[in-house]
């Protein structure tokens, strides 16, 4: 953003909140980083470890099974 001479008035509406141009720059930078990153997303709820094993009606170990509440 700061590579533009008028970045403060072009990229921000009030010096804090992004204007359209600022939002485009931020979105492009996020996409650039995500495209070059060598990682696999792992935020799916079935693969996240659970701190509360046994209190969900769903299998917290990611086996796509429903836990029997009577056990």
DOMIRO-88662 format. One record per residue: x, y, z of N, C-alpha, C, O in turn; residue in one letter. Coordinates in steps of 0.001 Angstrom, whole numbers. Layout:
N
r nX->X	nY->Y	nZ->Z	caX->X	caY->Y	caZ->Z	cX->X	cY->Y	cZ->Z	oX->X	oY->Y	oZ->Z	residuo->a
...
***
This chain:
71
r nX->807	nY->-1189	nZ->0	caX->0	caY->0	caZ->0	cX->850	cY->1253	cZ->0	oX->579	oY->2209	oZ->-727	residuo->x
r nX->1865	nY->1235	nZ->812	caX->2674	caY->2438	caZ->986	cX->3581	cY->2716	cZ->-209	oX->4334	oY->3690	oZ->-197	residuo->x
r nX->3520	nY->1888	nZ->-1224	caX->4276	caY->2165	caZ->-2439	cX->3597	cY->3245	cZ->-3274	oX->4225	oY->3838	oZ->-4152	residuo->x
r nX->2334	nY->3501	nZ->-3008	caX->1606	caY->4582	caZ->-3681	cX->1895	cY->5894	cZ->-2942	oX->1987	oY->5913	oZ->-1715	residuo->x
r nX->2036	nY->6971	nZ->-3687	caX->2284	caY->8268	caZ->-3051	cX->1108	cY->8736	cZ->-2203	oX->1293	oY->9331	oZ->-1141	residuo->x
r nX->-101	nY->8464	nZ->-2681	caX->-1300	caY->8919	caZ->-1968	cX->-2002	cY->7772	cZ->-1258	oX->-3231	oY->7730	oZ->-1210	residuo->x
r nX->-1232	nY->6844	nZ->-708	caX->-1788	caY->5617	caZ->-138	cX->-2748	cY->5883	cZ->1016	oX->-3726	oY->5154	oZ->1180	residuo->x
r nX->-2493	nY->6895	nZ->1803	caX->-3338	caY->7147	caZ->2969	cX->-4751	cY->7575	cZ->2564	oX->-5726	oY->7187	oZ->3207	residuo->x
r nX->-4857	nY->8359	nZ->1518	caX->-6186	caY->8806	caZ->1080	cX->-6817	cY->7851	cZ->81	oX->-8042	oY->7814	oZ->-35	residuo->x
r nX->-6017	nY->7078	nZ->-644	caX->-6564	caY->6161	caZ->-1646	cX->-6963	cY->4823	cZ->-1040	oX->-7963	oY->4234	oZ->-1450	residuo->x
r nX->-6205	nY->4343	nZ->-84	caX->-6427	caY->3007	caZ->466	cX->-7277	cY->3009	cZ->1735	oX->-7774	oY->1958	oZ->2143	residuo->x
r nX->-7450	nY->4159	nZ->2359	caX->-8225	caY->4238	caZ->3600	cX->-9311	cY->5303	cZ->3486	oX->-9132	oY->6322	oZ->2820	residuo->x
r nX->-10431	nY->5051	nZ->4144	caX->-11514	caY->6039	caZ->4136	cX->-11304	cY->7105	cZ->5197	oX->-11654	oY->8270	oZ->5007	residuo->x
r nX->-10719	nY->6683	nZ->6334	caX->-10563	caY->7609	caZ->7454	cX->-9213	cY->7455	cZ->8156	oX->-9033	oY->7932	oZ->9276	residuo->x
r nX->-8291	nY->6802	nZ->7510	caX->-6989	caY->6568	caZ->8118	cX->-6906	cY->5256	cZ->8868	oX->-5819	oY->4828	oZ->9255	residuo->x
r nX->-8060	nY->4603	nZ->9079	caX->-8102	caY->3338	caZ->9801	cX->-8781	cY->2251	cZ->8970	oX->-8255	oY->1147	oZ->8834	residuo->x
r nX->-9941	nY->2567	nZ->8423	caX->-10737	caY->1587	caZ->7690	cX->-10385	cY->1596	cZ->6210	oX->-10205	oY->2651	oZ->5602	residuo->x
r nX->-10291	nY->386	nZ->5641	caX->-9894	caY->255	caZ->4244	cX->-10963	cY->769	cZ->3289	oX->-12156	oY->536	oZ->3481	residuo->x
r nX->-10512	nY->1467	nZ->2267	caX->-11371	caY->1856	caZ->1157	cX->-11324	cY->727	cZ->131	oX->-10644	oY->-277	oZ->342	residuo->x
r nX->-12029	nY->884	nZ->-957	caX->-12085	caY->-149	caZ->-1992	cX->-10686	cY->-521	cZ->-2490	oX->-10364	oY->-1703	oZ->-2611	residuo->x
r nX->-9878	nY->461	nZ->-2770	caX->-8516	caY->208	caZ->-3264	cX->-7681	cY->-537	cZ->-2226	oX->-6940	oY->-1458	oZ->-2569	residuo->x
r nX->-7796	nY->-148	nZ->-979	caX->-7068	caY->-830	caZ->87	cX->-7522	cY->-2266	cZ->258	oX->-6701	oY->-3158	oZ->473	residuo->x
r nX->-8821	nY->-2496	nZ->165	caX->-9359	caY->-3854	caZ->272	cX->-8843	cY->-4737	cZ->-862	oX->-8514	oY->-5903	oZ->-641	residuo->x
r nX->-8772	nY->-4196	nZ->-2054	caX->-8257	caY->-4957	caZ->-3203	cX->-6799	cY->-5349	cZ->-2981	oX->-6406	oY->-6479	oZ->-3270	residuo->x
r nX->-6009	nY->-4428	nZ->-2476	caX->-4591	caY->-4708	caZ->-2231	cX->-4436	cY->-5792	cZ->-1168	oX->-3651	oY->-6723	oZ->-1341	residuo->x
r nX->-5178	nY->-5674	nZ->-78	caX->-5098	caY->-6662	caZ->1003	cX->-5548	cY->-8035	cZ->499	oX->-4886	oY->-9036	oZ->771	residuo->x
r nX->-6658	nY->-8093	nZ->-228	caX->-7158	caY->-9365	caZ->-762	cX->-6150	cY->-9985	cZ->-1715	oX->-5918	oY->-11193	oZ->-1661	residuo->x
r nX->-5552	nY->-9193	nZ->-2577	caX->-4544	caY->-9716	caZ->-3510	cX->-3326	cY->-10259	cZ->-2781	oX->-2776	oY->-11287	oZ->-3177	residuo->x
r nX->-2899	nY->-9587	nZ->-1728	caX->-1748	caY->-10055	caZ->-954	cX->-2063	cY->-11350	cZ->-215	oX->-1219	oY->-12244	oZ->-148	residuo->x
r nX->-3260	nY->-11459	nZ->335	caX->-3663	caY->-12699	caZ->1014	cX->-3684	cY->-13848	cZ->18	oX->-3172	oY->-14930	oZ->306	residuo->x
r nX->-4273	nY->-13622	nZ->-1150	caX->-4332	caY->-14673	caZ->-2173	cX->-2930	cY->-15072	cZ->-2641	oX->-2667	oY->-16252	oZ->-2873	residuo->x
r nX->-2034	nY->-14098	nZ->-2781	caX->-658	caY->-14392	caZ->-3202	cX->34	cY->-15298	cZ->-2189	oX->697	oY->-16264	oZ->-2566	residuo->x
r nX->-120	nY->-14990	nZ->-920	caX->508	caY->-15796	caZ->132	cX->-94	cY->-17200	cZ->154	oX->639	oY->-18179	oZ->298	residuo->x
r nX->-1410	nY->-17315	nZ->15	caX->-2059	caY->-18629	caZ->36	cX->-1647	cY->-19477	cZ->-1163	oX->-1525	oY->-20696	oZ->-1047	residuo->x
r nX->-1433	nY->-18846	nZ->-2306	caX->-1054	caY->-19592	caZ->-3501	cX->368	cY->-20145	cZ->-3414	oX->641	oY->-21214	oZ->-3959	residuo->x
r nX->1263	nY->-19451	nZ->-2753	caX->2655	caY->-19913	caZ->-2690	cX->2941	cY->-20754	cZ->-1449	oX->3991	oY->-21390	oZ->-1361	residuo->x
r nX->2026	nY->-20763	nZ->-500	caX->2233	caY->-21530	caZ->732	cX->2222	cY->-23026	cZ->435	oX->1420	oY->-23505	oZ->-367	residuo->x
r nX->3106	nY->-23745	nZ->1079	caX->3174	caY->-25192	caZ->913	cX->2599	cY->-25860	cZ->2155	oX->3341	oY->-26374	oZ->2993	residuo->x
r nX->1293	nY->-25849	nZ->2266	caX->600	caY->-26451	caZ->3390	cX->-757	cY->-26910	cZ->2916	oX->-1278	oY->-26448	oZ->1901	residuo->x
r nX->-1306	nY->-27817	nZ->3665	caX->-2645	caY->-28297	caZ->3366	cX->-3575	cY->-27804	cZ->4454	oX->-3273	oY->-27941	oZ->5640	residuo->x
r nX->-4702	nY->-27233	nZ->4064	caX->-5641	caY->-26764	caZ->5086	cX->-6065	cY->-27901	cZ->6012	oX->-6306	oY->-29021	oZ->5562	residuo->x
r nX->-6152	nY->-27612	nZ->7281	caX->-6541	caY->-28651	caZ->8235	cX->-7495	cY->-28100	cZ->9282	oX->-7445	oY->-28499	oZ->10445	residuo->x
r nX->-8361	nY->-27187	nZ->8873	caX->-9285	caY->-26595	caZ->9828	cX->-10688	cY->-27183	cZ->9742	oX->-11628	oY->-26634	oZ->10315	residuo->x
r nX->-10834	nY->-28297	nZ->9029	caX->-12137	caY->-28942	caZ->8979	cX->-12453	cY->-29466	cZ->10371	oX->-11575	oY->-30007	oZ->11042	residuo->x
r nX->-13686	nY->-29313	nZ->10808	caX->-14032	caY->-29655	caZ->12189	cX->-13796	cY->-31115	cZ->12524	oX->-13611	oY->-31459	oZ->13691	residuo->x
r nX->-13799	nY->-31987	nZ->11513	caX->-13599	caY->-33406	caZ->11799	cX->-12130	cY->-33756	cZ->12041	oX->-11842	oY->-34800	oZ->12626	residuo->x
r nX->-11200	nY->-32911	nZ->11608	caX->-9788	caY->-33228	caZ->11805	cX->-9163	cY->-32447	cZ->12958	oX->-8025	oY->-32714	oZ->13341	residuo->x
r nX->-9893	nY->-31490	nZ->13509	caX->-9365	caY->-30757	caZ->14648	cX->-9428	cY->-31622	cZ->15904	oX->-10420	oY->-32318	oZ->16116	residuo->x
r nX->-8398	nY->-31593	nZ->16736	caX->-8447	caY->-32375	caZ->17971	cX->-9504	cY->-31800	cZ->18905	oX->-9733	oY->-30591	oZ->18938	residuo->x
r nX->-10130	nY->-32670	nZ->19646	caX->-11178	caY->-32237	caZ->20556	cX->-10669	cY->-32266	cZ->21987	oX->-10006	oY->-33214	oZ->22407	residuo->x
r nX->-10985	nY->-31222	nZ->22720	caX->-10657	caY->-31186	caZ->24144	cX->-11760	cY->-31823	cZ->24973	oX->-11587	oY->-32077	oZ->26165	residuo->x
r nX->-12895	nY->-32079	nZ->24333	caX->-14069	caY->-32552	caZ->25055	cX->-14545	cY->-33883	cZ->24493	oX->-15693	oY->-34001	oZ->24064	residuo->x
r nX->-13685	nY->-34872	nZ->24491	caX->-14026	caY->-36186	caZ->23963	cX->-15159	cY->-36781	cZ->24785	oX->-15124	oY->-36779	oZ->26015	residuo->x
r nX->-16160	nY->-37288	nZ->24085	caX->-17238	caY->-37971	caZ->24764	cX->-18470	cY->-37132	cZ->25052	oX->-19485	oY->-37680	oZ->25482	residuo->x
r nX->-18422	nY->-35825	nZ->24832	caX->-19610	caY->-35029	caZ->25117	cX->-20372	cY->-34640	cZ->23849	oX->-21435	oY->-34026	oZ->23934	residuo->x
r nX->-19844	nY->-34987	nZ->22687	caX->-20503	caY->-34679	caZ->21428	cX->-21227	cY->-35922	cZ->20921	oX->-20738	oY->-37036	oZ->21113	residuo->x
r nX->-22385	nY->-35754	nZ->20275	caX->-23057	caY->-36918	caZ->19697	cX->-22318	cY->-37442	cZ->18466	oX->-22680	oY->-38487	oZ->17926	residuo->x
r nX->-21292	nY->-36727	nZ->18022	caX->-20519	caY->-37144	caZ->16861	cX->-19154	cY->-37656	cZ->17304	oX->-18635	oY->-37254	oZ->18345	residuo->x
r nX->-18597	nY->-38523	nZ->16524	caX->-17295	caY->-39105	caZ->16821	cX->-16223	cY->-38030	cZ->16741	oX->-15988	oY->-37475	oZ->15668	residuo->x
r nX->-15578	nY->-37732	nZ->17837	caX->-14558	caY->-36690	caZ->17861	cX->-13243	cY->-37120	cZ->17237	oX->-12349	oY->-36295	oZ->17046	residuo->x
r nX->-13114	nY->-38386	nZ->16920	caX->-11877	caY->-38874	caZ->16322	cX->-11921	cY->-38813	cZ->14806	oX->-10968	oY->-39238	oZ->14154	residuo->x
r nX->-12992	nY->-38299	nZ->14226	caX->-13067	caY->-38130	caZ->12779	cX->-13388	cY->-39372	cZ->12008	oX->-13095	oY->-39437	oZ->10814	residuo->x
r nX->-13987	nY->-40382	nZ->12646	caX->-14297	caY->-41617	caZ->11951	cX->-15665	cY->-41599	cZ->11283	oX->-16147	oY->-42623	oZ->10797	residuo->x
r nX->-16284	nY->-40421	nZ->11265	caX->-17598	caY->-40205	caZ->10653	cX->-18672	cY->-41139	cZ->11252	oX->-19612	oY->-41537	oZ->10564	residuo->x
r nX->-18522	nY->-41467	nZ->12497	caX->-19504	caY->-42315	caZ->13170	cX->-20234	cY->-41482	cZ->14208	oX->-19716	oY->-40469	oZ->14680	residuo->x
r nX->-21408	nY->-41902	nZ->14553	caX->-22154	caY->-41244	caZ->15612	cX->-21957	cY->-42042	cZ->16882	oX->-22156	oY->-43257	oZ->16903	residuo->x
r nX->-21570	nY->-41361	nZ->17931	caX->-21318	caY->-42003	caZ->19214	cX->-22667	cY->-42327	cZ->19852	oX->-23572	oY->-41493	oZ->19859	residuo->x
r nX->-22796	nY->-43520	nZ->20377	caX->-24016	caY->-43908	caZ->21047	cX->-24064	cY->-43236	cZ->22409	oX->-23170	oY->-43444	oZ->23228	residuo->x
r nX->-25085	nY->-42440	nZ->22665	caX->-25194	caY->-41680	caZ->23903	cX->-25390	cY->-42560	cZ->25124	oX->-25158	oY->-42110	oZ->26246	residuo->x
r nX->-25813	nY->-43810	nZ->24934	caX->-26071	caY->-44676	caZ->26086	cX->-24816	cY->-45365	cZ->26586	oX->-24874	oY->-46051	oZ->27606	residuo->x
r nX->-23689	nY->-45215	nZ->25916	caX->-22462	caY->-45876	caZ->26364	cX->-21671	cY->-45014	cZ->27293	oX->-20609	oY->-45423	oZ->27762	residuo->x
***
